[in-house]
Each structure stands twice: as C-alpha cells, then as structure tokens.
Amino acid sequence: MIKKTLIIFSCIITLNLYSQNKETIKWLYQNSIEIEDANPNSEMLLFKQNEPSKFAKARIYGFGEASHNTKEFFDLKAKYFKYLVKNHGLKIFIMEESYQAESGINEWISGGKGDVKTIANNFKTVFWYTKEIVNLLEWMREYNVGKSIDEQIRFYGMDPKGGEKINQEIRKFINLNNIIIEESLLTAADSCANKTIDFSKKESWWQTQIPKLKELKRQLLQSKKEGKEYSSVIRSLVHLIGYTEYASLVGEKYPTSTEFRDLKMFENVKYIMEEESKNGKAFIWAHNEHINKSEMYYTGSNIINLGRHLKDYYKDDYYSVGFDFGTGSINGNVVDKKDGIYWKTYNIEQPFQKTYAYTLMSVDKDIYFVDMENANKNEPTKFFEKKLNHLLIAAGGYQPKPMHKIIVGRIYAETYDGLIFVKNISIPDYKLN
C-alpha cells in the first residue's frame, strides 16, 4: 500500500512539473524578445520595438559571457554595443582587460597606424585575440572617422592583473617635468611593474612594496602638476598600486584575492565614469561572474563581484545581462601528463538536466532576450526564482571531468537584469589574416 501511494505521489509530481514546464516555455515564447541572428552587423529590429523600459533607462550596461571562448557571445555583445552607440549615445567601452591595452588600441581606433594583428597584440588576455573582437575594433575605428575626440568611442581596461610598462610611463613623465623623486621609490615601481604574479604561492615581497608606491604617489601629487598627461600618470600609478596589492593577496584565504580583484575593477570603472565619460554611459565586457549583479559562482556564495558593487552604487543605472546556452562546440584546457597542456574542442550535444538551459532550449527561438523584471512579475511558474544549475565555464574553458566542478546552482532572478539565451554555440575564429 505504501509503495503504491509513493508511485501515485511521484506521478502527480512529475505531471505537475511537466505542466509547469509547458507553461514556462509558452510564456517565454510569447514574452521573450527574439534576436534575429548573431550577425554583429545586422540590426536588432525586434529588440528595438520591444526594448524593456529598465534597459532603456540604464546608463551602464554589463554584458557577460558564459564562457571566454564562444563566437556567438562575442558577436552578440558586439551587436548590442553597436545598438547602444547608435540608439543611446554610448561611447565608452570597458573590457576585462589590462589598463596597458588602452593607449595602443585607442590610438588605432582614432586613426593611427597598424593592422589587425598589431592591434590584437595589445591584449594581455589571450581569449580576445579573435577575429570577432578585432572586427569590433575595426568598426570602432570606422565609426570614429571624422569625429572629434569627445564624439569618438574610447576603449578602457579595468583589470588590475598586470603592471607591465607602467614604470616607464612614470619615469618618462618625471624626467620631462624635472620632478624630484627619491630613486628608491622609482626602483620599487620598476620592480613591481616587471614582476609577474606566481599564483602557486604567497609572496610577502609584494606587501613590502606597497608603502613605497604610495609614497611615490604622495610625492607626485605634491608636485602639483596639471594637465591630461599628469592625470594619466597618476592613474597609471594607482593601477600599479592596485596590481601590487592584488599580488600581495594571492595565497590568502579564499576568496580574498578574488574579491579584491573585482573591487579594483569596480574602482576603475567608477573612475572612468567620473573622469572620462561625457554622458555617464558605458558598456562593460566581461565574464558572467564579473558582471552579474549578485555574487560570484553560486547563489549563496556571498563572494562580492564587480556587478554587485556596480548595482549597489549605481542602482538601476546599472543593467546586468548574462548569457546561457544549450548545445554546441566549446574549447577546454587539458592538462595531460604525457601530452602536456593543450586546448581541446568538445561538443555538447544536449543541455544538461536540472539546468536552466534544459528548459530554455525548448523555446522555439534560436536566440532570445529575457527581461527579468517582466519575468519576475508575470511569468506564471516563477521559473527564474527557482535555484537551478548552469555551466560555470571560466578561464580554463569547458572542463567535463569532474563534471560537478562546473555545474553550479543559481537563481537567475537574483543574478541578472536580462538574460540572452543562445541555443547553439561555436568556437571563435583565431585566424586574424
């Protein structure tokens, strides 16, 4: 009798879940905004006709990606950036990239010399060395033709993970302006700029350099110079201090250095918004885990990220857009005792069960946008308020073994303001010829 009751109860639950799933799919088909294609050069006519009010009113747009090596994510973000430039007057492009990449890229997109390969070499993040991203930079260059500096698109890096060449900029400025600075402080700047982080261990050396760099900053500020070059060199030094502070925290109890990195990214974005943006608008390109408005990795982690800082500070002026996908080809980093370290392309043939993608895949649209405010208020089954899984694919790419490490529980209603779902993904084009 007990066994029979349990079977009946199980059937009722299954039927109820199936019914809810059908309701969710129906609602999403009727209320999500279809994106016609992933072509970065075509117009988003349906999105423009149905643009969510909260999206339209925002000023800072964080666009994530469910992996760092997916063609469709790159192309769709380029598509939205162009849309925001054309329809909302946005001119500031901020990337999960080093500060040092700025000058070379800005010089080129403003009409300077070079080609796609030399420009791509400005990137310190290898994932950006793709045709899709270089194509976007070429579009920026074409857009900027004939426009004043104030009207041009400008590129900015927000990531504090490198110090290369900053010392050279500081020394050059000091020499040209005959500023008297203690040589030991400049030597400390040289050492920090030229030293890379060893993520396998904690090094106390970094901690001893921080007071020297801060004293260098104090002496530079005391010189009371003015002008754009002075502001630039101070910002460079602030970046070097941030890099050194970040390096000093590597090896500390997790997630100390992770949270600090995102805090510095927030501070860099805030500086750009206050000092560089003419209309207070910007586009941020980074991973889902940085741009989402809640926390890193899984719901309940309480690891404060860039997006959480932005949402707390800018409120509804910040709009976070995440990405998810169902199937397709994706690269993963393999560490093999015999063959060493190499990249391998995996094919995901169907979405994993108990993930958001498992249901989202059933909507009869290849690519679509879900406005979470609308979904949270009106979707009948409260689908996005449920804690379901998604694939967390970070810098190492797709890592299927062990699978549990990349399956993470999230509540999308708390994570994003908007969600872009792509049914099928592919790898980017790494050939820049």
KARA-V159643 format. One record per residue. N is the residue number from 1. RES is the residue in three letters. SS is DSSP state (a for helix, b for strand, c for the rest). NEAR is the number of other C-alpha atoms within 8 Angstrom. Layout:
n;res;ss;near
N;RES;SS;NEAR
N;RES;SS;NEAR
//
This chain:
n;res;ss;near
1;MET;c;4
2;ILE;a;5
3;LYS;a;6
4;LYS;a;7
5;THR;a;8
6;LEU;a;8
7;ILE;a;8
8;ILE;a;8
9;PHE;a;8
10;SER;a;8
11;CYS;a;8
12;ILE;a;8
13;ILE;a;8
14;THR;a;8
15;LEU;a;8
16;ASN;a;8
17;LEU;a;8
18;TYR;a;8
19;SER;a;8
20;GLN;a;9
21;ASN;a;9
22;LYS;a;8
23;GLU;a;10
24;THR;a;12
25;ILE;a;12
26;LYS;a;9
27;TRP;a;11
28;LEU;a;10
29;TYR;a;10
30;GLN;a;6
31;ASN;a;7
32;SER;c;11
33;ILE;b;10
34;GLU;b;11
35;ILE;c;11
36;GLU;c;7
37;ASP;c;7
38;ALA;c;10
39;ASN;c;8
40;PRO;c;9
41;ASN;c;5
42;SER;c;7
43;GLU;c;6
44;MET;c;9
45;LEU;a;6
46;LEU;a;10
47;PHE;a;10
48;LYS;a;7
49;GLN;a;6
50;ASN;c;7
51;GLU;c;8
52;PRO;c;7
53;SER;a;6
54;LYS;a;8
55;PHE;a;8
56;ALA;a;7
57;LYS;a;7
58;ALA;c;11
59;ARG;c;10
60;ILE;b;12
61;TYR;b;12
62;GLY;b;15
63;PHE;b;15
64;GLY;c;16
65;GLU;c;13
66;ALA;c;15
67;SER;c;12
68;HIS;c;11
69;ASN;c;10
70;THR;c;12
71;LYS;a;12
72;GLU;a;11
73;PHE;a;10
74;PHE;a;11
75;ASP;a;13
76;LEU;a;11
77;LYS;a;11
78;ALA;a;11
79;LYS;a;14
80;TYR;a;8
81;PHE;a;9
82;LYS;a;8
83;TYR;a;11
84;LEU;a;10
85;VAL;a;10
86;LYS;a;8
87;ASN;a;6
88;HIS;a;7
89;GLY;c;8
90;LEU;c;11
91;LYS;c;12
92;ILE;b;12
93;PHE;b;12
94;ILE;b;13
95;MET;b;12
96;GLU;b;11
97;GLU;b;11
98;SER;b;15
99;TYR;c;12
100;GLN;c;11
101;ALA;a;13
102;GLU;a;11
103;SER;a;7
104;GLY;a;9
105;ILE;a;11
106;ASN;a;10
107;GLU;a;9
108;TRP;a;12
109;ILE;a;13
110;SER;c;10
111;GLY;c;9
112;GLY;c;7
113;LYS;c;5
114;GLY;c;7
115;ASP;c;6
116;VAL;a;9
117;LYS;a;8
118;THR;a;8
119;ILE;a;13
120;ALA;a;11
121;ASN;c;8
122;ASN;c;10
123;PHE;c;12
124;LYS;c;8
125;THR;c;8
126;VAL;a;6
127;PHE;a;7
128;TRP;a;8
129;TYR;c;12
130;THR;c;13
131;LYS;a;11
132;GLU;a;11
133;ILE;a;12
134;VAL;a;12
135;ASN;a;8
136;LEU;a;9
137;LEU;a;9
138;GLU;a;10
139;TRP;a;8
140;MET;a;10
141;ARG;a;12
142;GLU;a;8
143;TYR;a;8
144;ASN;a;13
145;VAL;c;8
146;GLY;c;4
147;LYS;c;8
148;SER;c;6
149;ILE;a;5
150;ASP;a;6
151;GLU;a;8
152;GLN;c;11
153;ILE;c;10
154;ARG;b;8
155;PHE;b;11
156;TYR;b;11
157;GLY;b;13
158;MET;b;15
159;ASP;b;13
160;PRO;c;15
161;LYS;c;8
162;GLY;c;10
163;GLY;c;14
164;GLU;c;8
165;LYS;c;9
166;ILE;a;12
167;ASN;a;11
168;GLN;a;8
169;GLU;a;10
170;ILE;a;11
171;ARG;a;9
172;LYS;a;8
173;PHE;a;11
174;ILE;a;11
175;ASN;a;8
176;LEU;a;6
177;ASN;c;6
178;ASN;c;6
179;ILE;c;8
180;ILE;c;5
181;ILE;c;10
182;GLU;c;7
183;GLU;a;6
184;SER;a;6
185;LEU;a;12
186;LEU;a;12
187;THR;a;8
188;ALA;a;11
189;ALA;a;11
190;ASP;a;10
191;SER;a;8
192;CYS;a;12
193;ALA;a;14
194;ASN;a;9
195;LYS;c;7
196;THR;c;6
197;ILE;c;5
198;ASP;c;6
199;PHE;c;7
200;SER;c;5
201;LYS;c;7
202;LYS;c;11
203;GLU;c;8
204;SER;c;7
205;TRP;a;7
206;TRP;a;12
207;GLN;a;9
208;THR;a;8
209;GLN;a;11
210;ILE;a;11
211;PRO;a;7
212;LYS;a;10
213;LEU;a;13
214;LYS;a;9
215;GLU;a;9
216;LEU;a;12
217;LYS;a;11
218;ARG;a;8
219;GLN;a;9
220;LEU;a;11
221;LEU;a;9
222;GLN;a;6
223;SER;c;7
224;LYS;c;6
225;LYS;c;6
226;GLU;c;7
227;GLY;c;6
228;LYS;a;6
229;GLU;a;8
230;TYR;a;10
231;SER;a;9
232;SER;a;8
233;VAL;a;11
234;ILE;a;11
235;ARG;a;8
236;SER;a;12
237;LEU;a;12
238;VAL;a;9
239;HIS;a;11
240;LEU;a;15
241;ILE;a;11
242;GLY;a;10
243;TYR;a;12
244;THR;a;13
245;GLU;a;11
246;TYR;a;13
247;ALA;a;10
248;SER;a;12
249;LEU;a;10
250;VAL;c;12
251;GLY;c;11
252;GLU;c;9
253;LYS;c;5
254;TYR;c;7
255;PRO;c;8
256;THR;a;10
257;SER;a;13
258;THR;a;8
259;GLU;a;11
260;PHE;a;9
261;ARG;a;12
262;ASP;a;12
263;LEU;a;11
264;LYS;a;12
265;MET;a;12
266;PHE;a;13
267;GLU;a;8
268;ASN;a;9
269;VAL;a;10
270;LYS;a;8
271;TYR;a;9
272;ILE;a;9
273;MET;a;11
274;GLU;a;8
275;GLU;a;6
276;GLU;c;7
277;SER;c;12
278;LYS;c;6
279;ASN;c;5
280;GLY;c;9
281;LYS;c;13
282;ALA;b;14
283;PHE;b;13
284;ILE;b;13
285;TRP;b;12
286;ALA;c;12
287;HIS;c;14
288;ASN;a;13
289;GLU;a;10
290;HIS;a;12
291;ILE;a;18
292;ASN;c;19
293;LYS;c;16
294;SER;c;11
295;GLU;c;17
296;MET;c;13
297;TYR;c;9
298;TYR;c;9
299;THR;c;11
300;GLY;c;5
301;SER;c;8
302;ASN;c;7
303;ILE;c;9
304;ILE;c;11
305;ASN;c;17
306;LEU;a;14
307;GLY;a;15
308;ARG;a;13
309;HIS;a;12
310;LEU;a;12
311;LYS;a;13
312;ASP;a;7
313;TYR;a;6
314;TYR;a;8
315;LYS;a;8
316;ASP;a;8
317;ASP;a;10
318;TYR;b;13
319;TYR;b;16
320;SER;b;15
321;VAL;b;15
322;GLY;b;15
323;PHE;b;13
324;ASP;b;12
325;PHE;b;12
326;GLY;b;14
327;THR;b;12
328;GLY;b;10
329;SER;b;11
330;ILE;b;15
331;ASN;b;12
332;GLY;b;12
333;ASN;b;12
334;VAL;b;9
335;VAL;b;8
336;ASP;b;7
337;LYS;c;5
338;LYS;c;4
339;ASP;c;7
340;GLY;b;8
341;ILE;b;8
342;TYR;b;8
343;TRP;b;8
344;LYS;b;8
345;THR;b;8
346;TYR;b;9
347;ASN;b;8
348;ILE;b;9
349;GLU;c;6
350;GLN;c;6
351;PRO;c;11
352;PHE;c;7
353;GLN;c;5
354;LYS;c;7
355;THR;b;11
356;TYR;a;9
357;ALA;a;12
358;TYR;a;12
359;THR;a;10
360;LEU;a;10
361;MET;c;11
362;SER;c;7
363;VAL;c;10
364;ASP;c;6
365;LYS;c;7
366;ASP;c;9
367;ILE;b;13
368;TYR;b;12
369;PHE;b;12
370;VAL;b;12
371;ASP;b;11
372;MET;a;11
373;GLU;a;7
374;ASN;a;8
375;ALA;a;11
376;ASN;a;11
377;LYS;a;6
378;ASN;a;6
379;GLU;c;11
380;PRO;c;8
381;THR;c;7
382;LYS;c;9
383;PHE;a;8
384;PHE;a;10
385;GLU;a;10
386;LYS;c;8
387;LYS;c;10
388;LEU;b;10
389;ASN;b;11
390;HIS;b;12
391;LEU;b;8
392;LEU;c;10
393;ILE;c;12
394;ALA;c;10
395;ALA;c;6
396;GLY;c;8
397;GLY;b;13
398;TYR;c;11
399;GLN;c;11
400;PRO;c;6
401;LYS;c;6
402;PRO;c;6
403;MET;a;8
404;HIS;a;7
405;LYS;a;7
406;ILE;c;10
407;ILE;b;10
408;VAL;b;12
409;GLY;b;10
410;ARG;b;11
411;ILE;c;12
412;TYR;a;10
413;ALA;a;10
414;GLU;a;8
415;THR;a;11
416;TYR;c;15
417;ASP;c;12
418;GLY;b;12
419;LEU;b;13
420;ILE;b;12
421;PHE;b;11
422;VAL;b;13
423;LYS;b;10
424;ASN;b;9
425;ILE;b;14
426;SER;c;10
427;ILE;c;10
428;PRO;c;11
429;ASP;c;9
430;TYR;c;7
431;LYS;c;6
432;LEU;c;8
433;ASN;c;3
//
